Amino acid sequence: MFSLRRYVVTLVLPYTCSQYIASIYIMCACEQIQRTSGLWYSAEYSTFSISDEASKYRLTVDGYSGDAVNAMMITVPGHNYASNGKMFSTPDSDNDEWGDSCAVSTSCGWWFAFCSISALNVVNEDYGGYGIWTTDYPPVWDVQASRMLVKLN
């Protein structure tokens, strides 16, 4: 069974005392991804905050820069894939906007909308075990490694 609080805090802040965190305000965050080509890319956000447990760890992200594309804010005609403003979902806590559970289908936790096109911690072999970070549609699952670096406010 997943603990939503533990999962979010472990994903974002692995070295904090998670049982005392009500909400997290992060001054900035940088996602670094390694594609199956072996090349590393980064996406940096000047605003990155996560709400409290009662709000299901809703994500606020803005101020993108980098060379890994702005996958946290992408929309395509007919679908809003943006993670911004979304609640965190895990396989046992479905908070996405899709009829089924994105977290179950990808076997991971993330700030899903309609199964976002950013999800770095996928373990589902249906997707080759690769994560996703793209603005392409249909998406390409080609993230073989990732790191999330944060600077606390």
N, C-alpha and C positions, 0 to 999 in steps of 0.2 A: 504494500500500500504506500502511496506517495503522500508525503506531507507537503502541502502547497507552500507553507512558510519556509520550511527547510529547503525545498527545491529551489525557490527563487533566490533565497539568500546564498545557497551554495553555488548556484549558477553565477550570480553577480558578485557576491562578496564572500569568498570561501574562508576568509580569516577573521570573521567578526563573530561576536557572541549573539547568535541569531535569536535566542529566546527573548531578548530585550529590545529588539528592533520593532518599532511601531510603523514607521515608514522610512524610506531611504531617499535622501536627496543626494544625488551624485553630481558633482560639478561638471564633469564631462566623462564621456566613455569612448573608448576606441575598440572596435571590433577588428581583429586581424584574422584573415582567412587565408588558408592555403588551398588552392585549387588542385585538381588531379594532375595538372601540368607541372606541379611543384612550385609554382610562383606564389608569392605572398602578396596580399592586397590589404588595404585598411579603409575603414569607414569611421570617421570621428564625428561625434555629436557634442556641441557645446552645451546643450541642455539634455539631460537624461535623468529622469526621476521616476521612482516607483512608489506608488501609494501604499497605504497600510493594508493589513490583512483583511479588515472589514470591507475594503474596496477591492479586494481580490488582486492586489498588487498591480493596479492599473499603471500602464507605462505612458510617460510623457517624454517625447524625444523631438529635438529640433536642432537646427544649426549644423547641417551636414557639411563635411568636407572630406576629401580623400579620393582614392582611385578604385575602390571596391563597389561602386555604385550605391545609391541611396535606397537600399532594399527595405528599410524600415518604414518608408513613406510612400511606397509605390501604389498606384491605382492603375487599372487597365479598364477599358470600356466595359461597363456592366459589373465590375467587381472592385471592391476596395480591399486590397491586400495589406494596407498599411497597418503596421503594428502599433503605431502611435494611437494612444487613447484606448487601447485594448486591455482587457484583463488577462492575467496569466492563466493558462490552462495546463493541466496535467492529465494523464490517462484516467484518473479517477475524479477529476474536477473539471468538467467541460464548461468553459466560459467563452467559447468562440461563437461566431455568428453563423456557422455552417449547420446544416440539418443533422449531420453526424458529428463525431468528435475528431477534430484534426489531431489532437494529442494522441488519441488511440491509433489513428491511421499511420502516424509517423513514429509512434512509440517514444515521444519526447514531450517535454514541456516547453512552451513558448507563448508569446503574446500573439496569438492567432486571431485573424479576422475570418476570412474564408480560406483557411489553410494557407497562410501567408507564404510569400515567396522569399521569406527570410526565416530560417530555422537552423541554427548551428549545431544542435546536439541530437540530431536524428540517429536512431539506432536500428530502424526498421530496414531489414534486408531487401524489402520490395523496392527501396530507393537506392539499392547498392550499399546501404549503410552510410551514404554520403549526406552531408547537410546541404542547405541551399542558401544562396545569397545572390539574388539576381534581379534584374528589371526586365528580363526577357520573358516572353510568353509565347508558347508554353515554356515553363521553367526548365532549367538544366540543373540536375542534382550533381554537383561536382566539387563540393567543399569537403576535403578530406581531413582537415585539421583547422582548429580555430582557437582564438584566445579573446577574452573580453577583459580589457584593462579599464579600471575606473579610478577617478580621482575624487575622493570624498570632499564635500563642502565643509 
